[in-house]
């Protein structure tokens, strides 16, 4: 009997036990910035701010994975949807309209989703490299539009973007939560610089991280439900063989457009949350480099596997901050780490089950062929 992998062992547990494990993991994730564990903390950089960036990359990776991993559509301009979400929030909550953020975010995600439909309707009939070129151009067009339109702030950008509403008193919030301090083998409780629960200021970034983490959990649950539905199966069929799926009665264009717009929806959400935390955006926040990093998170983690792309997003967002102590060499160290990961795990850190099964089947066939050849040689002797 073959040894069970971690995923098989986890799925083999009773459902109440699995739910309890996920709840404990979520609680640990919420408590992470308060623990400030030395092994993962980022000296010289606010740890809560780094974790917020990680949640934004996780959101983007989940959205892009729908397009690339589930539907098999190569999108090199995903940063365009991210920018649309951010600029929509910026326009509606700053000098243009002064909307509250809770009203601007839904409009931003709808705007990104509609832009996905507008882009996808004429372009998703092409495949492969042609689609990649079109999406690459889309991302650059969005950025250049922001540069050249005065009412979008042109190259200066948009400032005074609204922050999330505070809950409770601005000075203390509903309550205060102390952090842990580590040093010389001892653990102390820092009561002088506590986090004010759900007070979104400029110095303490932990509430923004909690907001981003909550969004990640909601999108993750939706991802699980969609992937196991008829829509998820249609995406998988389209990715594996679009022509065969058409012959089997799957309206592939409709489902590709749905994947494209759903991915845009999540990208717009990530952009809107990013803008609300920054308070300021400009076109430099949406360079082609970010599309490459978003795609790297999906590919390095394991496209098609939601847990893989989350791990990839964590590494892509976290490693540059962890290497910040190397100063000028941190980008080189980050690139070397990505190359090493891609070399050692070309199928991704956590590949989807279909990739694992295909690799196991290939190994079994090779062993069978080798055994057959050895048997034929023995028979000749």
C-alpha angles and dihedrals in degrees: 000000000000120000112257117243124231093263092050091049091049095049089046092063120098112271095245090053092050092049090050091050092051091048091051090048091051091049090051090051091052091048095045098095090049093052094051093194109205093225093063104022119115111232113216093015127082105257094209090054091050091051091050089054088050091055091050090052090047090054092048092047092051091050095045091046089062089057101037104023103035103029098027096232116146107224116183096169102057090127086073092070089044089054093047091055092048096046093046090056090044093051095045099044104037133051095327104061113342093223118170112258094241089063096041096054095062090048090049095053091046090050090052091047093050090049088053090055092046092050096040100046096071099026107044091075087075121070143208119354093006091059090047091054093049093050091045089055091047093057092050093045091055091050095046090047089056090049095053104038114087094202087059089054092257112226091339093065131205124303137185092048111176120259125218114282116266119243113222128344114355091223098051107003118211088315141334127251120204124221129228122248121208125200142134093002094304133107120216133183114239107215095163096070106032126165113252107225111249096346107135107207135149102259107040109060098179095096089054089053090052089051092050093045091052090053090050092052092049093048090045092054090048089049092054092050094047095046092055093047133084089269092057092050090050090052090051092050091049092050095049097046120347095188093050090048090053090051089051090056100260111143092224097180092055093050093045089053090049091052091048094050093043091052089048089051091058092043090053091050091052091049093049093051091046092053093049092054096044095046087206135058136179135171092271087071090066107047123149087256089073092054087054092049092048091051091045089056091055096044097042092047096046119274113238093030114093093203091048094052090047090054090046091051091050092052095044093049098038105040097065089054092046090051092048090105088068088063108190093018098053094091090050091048091048092050091047090051091052092048090050092050092048091049097048096039108026091166091053135268092279107018121196118266093254090060092048092048092047091051092048091049091050091052092049091050091049091051090048092050091047091051091048091051092049090049092051091050091050091050091053091052 
